[in-house]
Amino acid sequence: MRKNIIIDTDPGHDDVLAIMLLVKSNLFKIRGITTVAGNSDIQNVTNNAKFVIELLQKDIPLYSGSRKPLKRKLVKAVVHGKNGLAGIKEIKKESLNNLAVEKIIEVVRNNPNKISLVILGPETNIAKAFLKDKELPNLIKEIIVMGGALNVPGNKSRVAEFNIFVDPEAAEIVFNSKVKKVIVPLDVCNDIYFKLKDFNKLKGTKLYKPLSLMMKEFLKGITKDEGVERILVYDALAAYYLINPKAFLLEKADVRIETKGKFTSGMTVIEARKKAKKDFNVYIVKKIDRKKFLKDFIDILKS
């Protein structure tokens, strides 16, 4: 039995890696890909999602979603280039249907307790769905979130990871919901990366050329913006959790989202005091088997 999933995403180079991993694994029935403004504007990220679907030669429903955060102006990423997928020049314009929130609710309602949501961007679409349908969190099997920085610096501010920073009000709604949530924070993402030469293992496949073009530009963006000369794969790690959860070490935690701080907006604040009363609301990923991930990633994309 293949797991039923919805991928909520803002492609983005690492989002592309995550989508490829989930599709090529053949382990999932992908009920839809929903897009959200984040890494780039809603038009670009929807174009990019369609590009990946066509590259993989799959028929996956695509629903465009939120153009901006719940209460804020959109802050776009810089590491992905002007179109959100630097390295790929010819990307066709895709029509926007604005159905993401409606379809998330519909698919979950029609498949109660069977849908896993993979959230790879700002959580705006999910928060809107929860606000529109108060019972929805009780009908979702689980949510896997790439987001947050607990005990490491942020990658968008001093303390905030990009996805949470863009729409902290949406993240607050999702984090405070009762659905099971697995959080993949920067703490573990920073330790798992590719080098350009690693993608040479995909030579002979149709993915090699486009991935090489994308990853060269992604590496430039990360190096320039973050001062790190490595290809961080962020969202692909969240995708991998669904493929091989045994490679992950989880820990229950009490994590809240800061929405008001001048310097701390978007911060994921963990209750780490030993004697403090904790209201556990998430599972955080503490460790990932790096060697297993790197091997499985290449093997799955070569398949």
N, C-alpha and C positions, 0 to 999 in steps of 0.2 A: 504494500500500500504506500503510495507516494503521499508525502505531507502536502497539505494545502497551504499556500503562502500568498501574501501580498507584499510586494516590494515598494516601499515609499522612498523616493530618492530624488536627488538633485544633481544628476551626472554633469561634471566631475570625473576625473581620471580614476580615483579609487572606487567610486561608485560603479564605473564600468567594469573594473576588475571583479567587484562583488557580483554584479549581474551575470557576468560570464561564468563565474564559479558556480552560481546557483543553477543556471541553465544547463551548463555542460555536465554537471554532476548527474543529471537525469533522475534525481531523487525527489523532485517536487512537481506538484501541479501548481503552476503559477497562475493564480486567478486574476492577476492584473498587476501592472506597474503603474503607480501613481506618481506624478511629479509635483515638486514643490520648489518655489524660488528659494535659492540659497547660494550655492556655488556660483550661479549666474541667474539671470532673469528667467521667468517661467517659459518664455519662448525658446531660449537657448537650451535649457535643461530638457525640455520636451523634445526638441530636435535631436538632442544627443541620445536620449533614451530610444527614440525611433531608430537612430543610426545603429545602435548596438543590437536592437532586436533584428534588424535587417541583416546586419553582419553575421549574426548567429543563425540566420535563416529560420526564424521561429515565428509562429503566429501567437503573439501574446497581446491581450488587450492593453491598450495604453490610454490612461486618463490624466489629463492635465489638471492641476489643482491650484493652490493658493499662490497669488501673485506677490503677496507681501506678508510679513508677520502679523499677528493678531492686533498689536497696538503700536508697532514701530515702523520706521522706514526700513526698507531692505538694505542690509549691508552684504555686499557680494564678496566672494573670495578673490584673491589675487593670484594664487598659485596655479590656477587652471587656465589662465589666459582669458582673452576677451570673449570668446565663444563658449567658455566653460570646458572646452576639450581641445586645448592647444595641441597642434601636431596634425590634426585632421582639418583640412581646409574646406573640402567640399561636403557640406552637410545640408541636406534638403530641409526646407522649412515645413514643419508639421502643423496642421491645423489644431487649434486649442478647443477642446470640448468642455472644459471646466466641470468635469464629472467626478473628480477624485473623491471628494467627501461623500457624495451620494453613492458611489460604487463601493466604497469601503463599508458603509453601513449595509448596503444591499447584500454584498457577498458574505459578510459576517452573519447577518440575520438569516440568510439562506443556508448557512453551514455553522450552526451554533457549536461553540467549543471545539471547532476543527481548524480554525484559521490561525496561523502564526503570522504576525506582522514584523517585517524587517524594516526598521526605520534607519535610513542612511543619511538623512538631511535634517533640517529644522523640523520640529514636530507639529507644524501648523495644521496640516491636513488632519492629523489624528486628533488634535485638540478640538478642532471644529466638529469632527464626527462625534466626539464625546459630549460636547456641549449640545449638539443637536439631538442626540439619542443617549439619554442618561443611563440606559441599561446596557449599552454596547460593551463597556469594559467587562461585564459579567459574562459576555458571550464569546470573548476572544480567548483562544488557547494560551497564547503567550505573546509577548512583545520582546524583540531583540533590538536594542538601541546602540548605535555607535555614537557615543557622546560623553562629555564630561571630562574633568581633570580633577582628581581627588587629592593626590599628594605630589603633583608635579605642576610646573607652570602651564598656563594655557597656551594655545597656539593662535588665539585671536586677541586676547588681552593678557594682562599679568596673571590672571587666574582662570579665565574662561576658555573652554574649548569652543571651536567655531559654531558647530550645530546648535549648541545650547545658547551661545552668545547672540545668535541671530534672532531667536524668538524664545526668550526665557519664560514669558508668560505661557506659551504653549507647552514648553517643557514642564512647567510647574503643574499644569493640569494633568499631563500624562504621568508624571512621577507620583502624583498624589492619588491616582486612580488605583482601584483594587486589583487590576489585572496583574498576572505574573510578569515581571520585567527583568530581563537580563541586560546589564549595562556593560558595554565594552569601552572603557575610558582610555584616555591618552596614556595613562600609567603603563598599560600593557602594549598599546599600539607603538609607543616610541621604541620598543625593543625588537620589533619584528619588521624587517624591511628587505627589499630587493636591491640588487645592484643591476645596472643595465645589462651586464653580461649574462645575468641569470635568465633573461628572456631569450637568449640565443638557443636555449634548450627547446624552444618552440619552433625552430627552423623546420621548414617542411610543412607547416600547418598554415591555414589561411589567416590565422590570427596573428602570425608573427610580424608581418609588415605593419599593419595598423597599430599594434601594440608597441612596436619599436618606436614608431613616430610619436605616439602619445607619451610614452614613458620618458623619452629624451626631453620633451618639453616640460613634463611634470617634474622631473628632476631639477631642471633649471629653475622652475618656479619655487620649489621647496628650498633649494639652496639659497636663492636670492631673498626669500621672505623669512625663512626660519633659520638660516645658517647651518642647515644640516645637509650633508652631501650623501643622501640616501633616499631611496624611493619608499616612503612610508605608505602602507597599504590600508590603513584605517578601516574603511568600510568592508574590505574583503575579509577581515577578521570577524566582523559581526555575521557575515554570510557563512563563514566557516563553522561558526558555532552550531548552526542547524545541520551541517554536514557531519561533523564529528564532535559532539559535545564532550566526549571522553577526553579530548585533548585540552579541556579547560578546567581550571580550578575556580570554583565559585565560593562566594562568601555572602551571607545575608548582611544587609547594611541599612542604616537609616540615613538617607541622602535627601537633602532639600535643595531647591533652586532659589538662588538670590535674584530678585527682580528689581530691586530699588537702589542698590549701592552705586555711588558715583564711580568707584574703581572696581567694584566687585560684581556688577550686573552680569548675570550668566554663569556665575560661579556655582559649581556643584559642591554643596557643603555637607560633609559627612560628620556624623556624631561619633567621635572616636574616644570620648572619655570612658574610662573603664566602669565607673559606677553610675554613669548617667542612664536614665531610663530610655530605652530605645524603642522606637516604633518602626520596625523593619518594613520597608516598602519596596526594596529592590534586592536583586542578587547582583553583586559586582564581580567582574572577572578579575581575579588576582594574578593568574598565570596562564600562559598558553604554551603548549609544546611547539616551540619554534621550528625545530627540524621536521616534525610531522606536518606542520602547516606548509612549509616551503615545498616539501616533497609532494604532498597531496595537491597543492595548487598547480604545479607543473603537470603532474600526471593527469589531473582532471581536464586541464585546458588542452592537453595533447590528445585526449581520447576522441 
